[in-house]
Amino acid sequence: MSWIVREEGFDPQRITNHGSKFMTGNGYMGYRGTLDEFSQEQLTAVTLAGVYDQVGTKWREPVNAPNGLRTRLYADGAELNVLGAFVEEHVQELDIARGLHSRETVYLTGSGARITFRSERFVSMDQLHLIVNRFTVHSDQDVKLTLETGIDGAVWDINGPHLKEMQYASQEGTLTAAASTQELGIRVAVAECLEGPQESGQQIAASENGIVHRIPLSLRAGASQEWVKYVSVYTSLDESGDVLAAAVSGCRQAQASGYASLLKAHEDVWEQHWDLSDVVIEGDDEAQLALRYSIYQLLIIAPTASEKVSIPARGLSGQVYKGAVFWDTEMFMLPFFLYTKPQVARNIMLYRKHTLDGARRKAAEYGFGGAYYAWESQDSGDDACTLFNITDVFTGRPMRTYFRDKQIHISCDVAHGIWEYYKLTGDSRFLLDGGAEVIWECACFLYSYACYYPLKERYELLDVTGPDEYHERVHNNAFTNYMARHTLRMAVRMMDELAEQAPALYAELTRERKGLPGMDEIREIAERLYVPLPDEHTGVIEQFDRYHQLEDISLSELKSRILQPSEYLGGGNGIATTTQIIKQADVVLLMHLFKDEFAPEIKKANWEFYEPRTEHGSSLSPCVYALVASDIGMPDWAYPYFKRTATIDLTGDSKQYVGDLYIGGTHPAANGGAWMAAVLGFGGLQADEKEVRLNPSLPAAWSALTFKIHVRGHAFDIRITKEDVRVTSLATSGAEQPFRIQGSAVNVSPGQTATFSLKGLASAGS
């Protein structure tokens, strides 16, 4: 059962959580895991990647398309719905191996008939515009029913309505819904073809909220009837011609192919995805399912077909956080794709190239040069983050926050992601086609933001907000300063390489422009930017200037001061602001990203200092503590944080509100963090342009860990046990790849398997 997520019984309190838990998708669109009869009230949504809209002065957010899978069943004039009818049995499942959602519900009608409704659906991984649904109705008695199935145009919106001029029609039995977005006039079209028994008296009925087939059913005792729905979704961002015609053609072609053929093609793609990305844990079935589920969530939102979209903070589970792309993507999701699906990683980072102008506009807005990347980035790269993001639950007044203004580390995170892609793939074309320009512009922004102090003979970064958002507008946040220095040094190294290998591009990037530095200035700040060092007595790096002067209280003491469960703990008046309690990993994240710069005892000292002071108010946080604990050889410290990360969407145990702001949905950064904790943490994987390093540290319950990686165009299968590490090159030709296993070096040739003993570190090739 390590591939099946299953819930028995129906709990109306879990509708919202299950909508996220049972998600399906394919990177083009996401379909929330709601039931067939549900509508906007239950947060049913077909969320489209990269399609945004703004209504008036409301928050700009993704567009949800009309739902082509809406199905309702009636008996004796009453609807058979889990919310109102008598439900005798109910099961909902998600097969993550095949991306297949199913449900089975047994209703008891007023006349005593047992009606069983079974449904399964998939968002096609083979044909990205397609959703397919098969459902059956069974009765244990002779019964007359009415089936209504079609397109529901009552779209769930948080800050909508986003679709206007909705038109419903039937084209020779194919149902259609077409509309335009409010802001940009993007056309959205949905077409549905229905295949199944034809009944006399069947009708097509349209209303202001949708269009349906209305089918009277006469079922004999013990009989079943089956239907298949083929739903095609297009927008004018996909199709320059007639969008509605494309949708109609898409669903008719799907119907001609048939359910079995479409499902097989869909399953074949899933098999390919799992072949590249599966991680096998031996000895811990619960962890195995949780990790595979995390990987599944990443695969259903991966931008496989477009370099102009990335992965939003809540994936494709709805409009939360404005559907914006945060630093989450580079820090917590990119590593998974770098090692398993480099082309997707390339698309993710090309998105930052395409949004560079938006980052330039933001820098100019604040009076700086270079590129200041958006805290909340959408299609253009302009910052969708507002100045007042949270409402004070006590006064009802909007609270001024500084996420948008002061989290300058986002530009560093983007540059870091580009460099990591370049290091692990060797794709120099990527740098020449825009990656180098992004890194250089980010370095220029940091130069223009930094302050130089002649008496100290150093540059500093003042008035910033680090990953710990409970403390805004601080000076010299350690994470920010280290990331900035890293970005500046990357820029120097990259430009020195370009000067030799691409002199024309070098000259273009460094040409004199008003307000921007030259190479000499970037070299200087790269070496003279202040970074706080570990205390010589405690080994602790102070999170920001004067952090140690804040009130030092326990997390339990802080929580005893909470007056309202959803009150915001940070900001100007938050109860954590004047204390050392932090929202999420900050300095400890620094220990992970720059692990080679710090001795094990320094990492341990910072882990032990900051862990009891971390509230983990973000889903990004636990995996970082797992990573650093593994790195210092404490896997059993790491394991609870891994489990917390990997199960967040399975349990639904996460913050749903900040103030009165709904922040529910899936957590793809945590999903990526679960993979990182398992492979980079317990597996000890680290790679650069020179070699692949493995320093494994398995939890006590795990007897083996197996995974694949791609490095510089070559794939490797890695199996780790408590006794040894086995590395198999899956390549048939090419160069040797240097590996280093706990300090022991070996070159693995194409087709070779090398085994390393973790006791004697003896190796053997075959």
Secondary structure as the mmCIF struct_conf table of DSSP 4:
data_model
#
loop_
_struct_conf.conf_type_id
_struct_conf.id
_struct_conf.beg_label_comp_id
_struct_conf.beg_label_asym_id
_struct_conf.beg_label_seq_id
_struct_conf.end_label_comp_id
_struct_conf.end_label_asym_id
_struct_conf.end_label_seq_id
TURN_TY1_P TURN_TY1_P1 SER A 2 TRP A 3
STRN STRN1 ILE A 4 GLU A 8
BEND BEND1 GLY A 9 GLY A 9
HELX_RH_3T_P HELX_RH_3T_P1 PRO A 12 ARG A 14
HELX_RH_AL_P HELX_RH_AL_P1 ILE A 15 LYS A 21
TURN_TY1_P TURN_TY1_P2 PHE A 22 PHE A 22
STRN STRN2 THR A 24 GLY A 25
BEND BEND2 GLY A 27 TYR A 28
STRN STRN3 MET A 29 TYR A 31
BEND BEND3 GLY A 33 GLY A 33
TURN_TY1_P TURN_TY1_P3 ASP A 36 GLU A 37
HELX_RH_3T_P HELX_RH_3T_P2 GLN A 40 GLN A 42
TURN_TY1_P TURN_TY1_P4 LEU A 43 LEU A 43
STRN STRN4 VAL A 46 ASP A 53
TURN_TY1_P TURN_TY1_P5 GLY A 56 THR A 57
BEND BEND4 LYS A 58 LYS A 58
HELX_LH_PP_P HELX_LH_PP_P1 TRP A 59 ARG A 60
STRN STRN5 GLU A 61 ALA A 65
HELX_LH_PP_P HELX_LH_PP_P2 PRO A 66 PRO A 66
STRN STRN6 ASN A 67 ALA A 75
TURN_TY1_P TURN_TY1_P6 ASP A 76 GLY A 77
STRN STRN7 ALA A 78 GLU A 79
TURN_TY1_P TURN_TY1_P7 VAL A 82 GLY A 84
BEND BEND5 ALA A 85 ALA A 85
STRN STRN8 PHE A 86 ASP A 95
TURN_TY1_P TURN_TY1_P8 ILE A 96 GLY A 99
STRN STRN9 LEU A 100 LEU A 108
TURN_TY1_P TURN_TY1_P9 GLY A 110 SER A 111
BEND BEND6 GLY A 112 GLY A 112
STRN STRN10 ARG A 114 VAL A 123
BEND BEND7 MET A 125 GLN A 127
TURN_TY1_P TURN_TY1_P10 LEU A 128 HIS A 129
STRN STRN11 LEU A 130 SER A 139
BEND BEND8 ASP A 140 GLN A 141
STRN STRN12 VAL A 143 ASP A 152
BEND BEND9 ILE A 158 ASN A 159
STRN STRN13 LEU A 163 GLN A 171
TURN_TY1_P TURN_TY1_P11 GLU A 172 GLY A 173
STRN STRN14 THR A 174 THR A 181
TURN_TY1_P TURN_TY1_P12 GLN A 182 LEU A 184
STRN STRN15 ARG A 187 GLU A 195
BEND BEND10 GLY A 196 GLY A 196
TURN_TY1_P TURN_TY1_P13 SER A 200 GLY A 201
STRN STRN16 GLN A 203 SER A 207
TURN_TY1_P TURN_TY1_P14 GLU A 208 ASN A 209
STRN STRN17 GLY A 210 LEU A 219
TURN_TY1_P TURN_TY1_P15 ALA A 221 GLY A 222
STRN STRN18 SER A 224 THR A 235
TURN_TY1_P TURN_TY1_P16 SER A 236 ASP A 238
BEND BEND11 SER A 240 GLY A 241
HELX_RH_AL_P HELX_RH_AL_P2 VAL A 243 SER A 257
HELX_RH_AL_P HELX_RH_AL_P3 TYR A 259 SER A 277
STRN STRN19 VAL A 279 GLU A 282
BEND BEND12 GLY A 283 GLY A 283
HELX_RH_AL_P HELX_RH_AL_P4 ASP A 285 LEU A 299
TURN_TY1_P TURN_TY1_P17 ILE A 300 ILE A 301
BEND BEND13 THR A 304 ALA A 305
BEND BEND14 GLU A 307 LYS A 308
TURN_TY1_P TURN_TY1_P18 ALA A 313 LEU A 316
BEND BEND15 SER A 317 SER A 317
BEND BEND16 GLN A 319 GLN A 319
HELX_RH_3T_P HELX_RH_3T_P3 VAL A 320 GLY A 323
STRN STRN20 VAL A 325 VAL A 325
TURN_TY1_P TURN_TY1_P19 TRP A 327 TRP A 327
HELX_RH_AL_P HELX_RH_AL_P5 ASP A 328 ASP A 328
HELX_RH_PI_P HELX_RH_PI_P1 THR A 329 MET A 333
HELX_RH_AL_P HELX_RH_AL_P6 LEU A 334 THR A 340
HELX_RH_AL_P HELX_RH_AL_P7 PRO A 342 HIS A 354
TURN_TY1_P TURN_TY1_P20 THR A 355 THR A 355
HELX_RH_AL_P HELX_RH_AL_P8 LEU A 356 GLU A 365
TURN_TY1_P TURN_TY1_P21 TYR A 366 GLY A 367
BEND BEND17 GLY A 370 GLY A 370
BEND BEND18 TRP A 375 GLU A 376
STRN STRN21 SER A 377 SER A 377
BEND BEND19 ASP A 379 SER A 380
STRN STRN22 ASP A 383 ASP A 383
BEND BEND20 LEU A 387 LEU A 387
STRN STRN23 PHE A 388 THR A 391
TURN_TY1_P TURN_TY1_P22 VAL A 393 THR A 395
HELX_LH_PP_P HELX_LH_PP_P3 ARG A 397 ARG A 397
STRN STRN24 PRO A 398 ARG A 400
HELX_RH_AL_P HELX_RH_AL_P9 PHE A 403 LYS A 406
TURN_TY1_P TURN_TY1_P23 ILE A 408 ILE A 408
HELX_RH_AL_P HELX_RH_AL_P10 HIS A 409 THR A 425
HELX_RH_AL_P HELX_RH_AL_P11 SER A 428 PHE A 430
HELX_RH_PI_P HELX_RH_PI_P2 LEU A 431 GLY A 435
HELX_RH_AL_P HELX_RH_AL_P12 ALA A 436 TYR A 449
STRN STRN25 CYS A 451 TYR A 453
TURN_TY1_P TURN_TY1_P24 PRO A 454 GLU A 457
STRN STRN26 ARG A 458 GLU A 460
BEND BEND21 ASP A 463 ASP A 463
STRN STRN27 VAL A 464 VAL A 464
BEND BEND22 PRO A 467 PRO A 467
TURN_TY1_P TURN_TY1_P25 GLU A 469 TYR A 470
BEND BEND23 HIS A 471 HIS A 471
BEND BEND24 ARG A 473 ARG A 473
STRN STRN28 VAL A 474 VAL A 474
BEND BEND25 HIS A 475 ASN A 476
HELX_RH_AL_P HELX_RH_AL_P13 ALA A 478 GLN A 501
HELX_RH_AL_P HELX_RH_AL_P14 PRO A 503 THR A 510
BEND BEND26 ARG A 511 ARG A 511
TURN_TY1_P TURN_TY1_P26 LYS A 514 GLY A 515
HELX_RH_AL_P HELX_RH_AL_P15 MET A 519 ARG A 528
STRN STRN29 LEU A 529 LEU A 529
HELX_LH_PP_P HELX_LH_PP_P4 PRO A 532 ASP A 535
TURN_TY1_P TURN_TY1_P27 GLU A 536 THR A 538
HELX_LH_PP_P HELX_LH_PP_P5 VAL A 540 GLU A 542
BEND BEND27 GLN A 543 PHE A 544
TURN_TY1_P TURN_TY1_P28 ASP A 545 ARG A 546
HELX_RH_3T_P HELX_RH_3T_P4 TYR A 547 GLN A 549
BEND BEND28 LEU A 550 LEU A 550
STRN STRN30 GLU A 551 GLU A 551
HELX_RH_AL_P HELX_RH_AL_P16 LEU A 555 SER A 560
TURN_TY1_P TURN_TY1_P29 ARG A 561 ARG A 561
BEND BEND29 LEU A 563 GLN A 564
TURN_TY1_P TURN_TY1_P30 PRO A 565 SER A 566
BEND BEND30 LEU A 569 GLY A 570
TURN_TY1_P TURN_TY1_P31 GLY A 571 ASN A 573
TURN_TY1_P TURN_TY1_P32 ILE A 575 THR A 578
STRN STRN31 THR A 579 THR A 579
BEND BEND31 GLN A 580 GLN A 580
STRN STRN32 ILE A 582 ILE A 582
BEND BEND32 LYS A 583 GLN A 584
BEND BEND33 ASP A 586 ASP A 586
HELX_RH_AL_P HELX_RH_AL_P17 VAL A 587 LEU A 593
TURN_TY1_P TURN_TY1_P33 PHE A 594 PHE A 594
HELX_RH_3T_P HELX_RH_3T_P5 LYS A 595 GLU A 597
BEND BEND34 PHE A 598 PHE A 598
HELX_RH_AL_P HELX_RH_AL_P18 PRO A 600 TYR A 610
HELX_RH_3T_P HELX_RH_3T_P6 GLU A 611 ARG A 613
STRN STRN33 THR A 614 THR A 614
BEND BEND35 SER A 618 SER A 618
TURN_TY1_P TURN_TY1_P34 SER A 619 LEU A 620
HELX_RH_AL_P HELX_RH_AL_P19 SER A 621 ASP A 631
TURN_TY1_P TURN_TY1_P35 ILE A 632 GLY A 633
HELX_RH_AL_P HELX_RH_AL_P20 PRO A 635 ALA A 646
TURN_TY1_P TURN_TY1_P36 THR A 647 THR A 647
HELX_RH_AL_P HELX_RH_AL_P21 ILE A 648 THR A 651
BEND BEND36 SER A 654 SER A 654
STRN STRN34 TYR A 657 VAL A 658
TURN_TY1_P TURN_TY1_P37 GLY A 659 ASP A 660
STRN STRN35 LEU A 661 TYR A 662
BEND BEND37 GLY A 665 GLY A 665
HELX_RH_AL_P HELX_RH_AL_P22 PRO A 668 TRP A 675
HELX_RH_PI_P HELX_RH_PI_P3 MET A 676 PHE A 682
BEND BEND38 GLY A 683 GLY A 683
STRN STRN36 LEU A 685 ALA A 687
BEND BEND39 GLU A 689 LYS A 690
STRN STRN37 VAL A 692 LEU A 694
TURN_TY1_P TURN_TY1_P38 ALA A 700 ALA A 701
BEND BEND40 SER A 703 SER A 703
STRN STRN38 ALA A 704 VAL A 711
TURN_TY1_P TURN_TY1_P39 ARG A 712 GLY A 713
STRN STRN39 HIS A 714 THR A 721
BEND BEND41 LYS A 722 GLU A 723
STRN STRN40 ASP A 724 SER A 729
BEND BEND42 THR A 732 GLY A 734
STRN STRN41 GLN A 737 ILE A 741
TURN_TY1_P TURN_TY1_P40 GLN A 742 GLY A 743
STRN STRN42 SER A 744 VAL A 748
HELX_LH_PP_P HELX_LH_PP_P6 SER A 749 SER A 749
TURN_TY1_P TURN_TY1_P41 PRO A 750 GLY A 751
STRN STRN43 THR A 753 SER A 757
TURN_TY1_P TURN_TY1_P42 LEU A 758 GLY A 760
STRN STRN44 SER A 763 GLY A 765
#
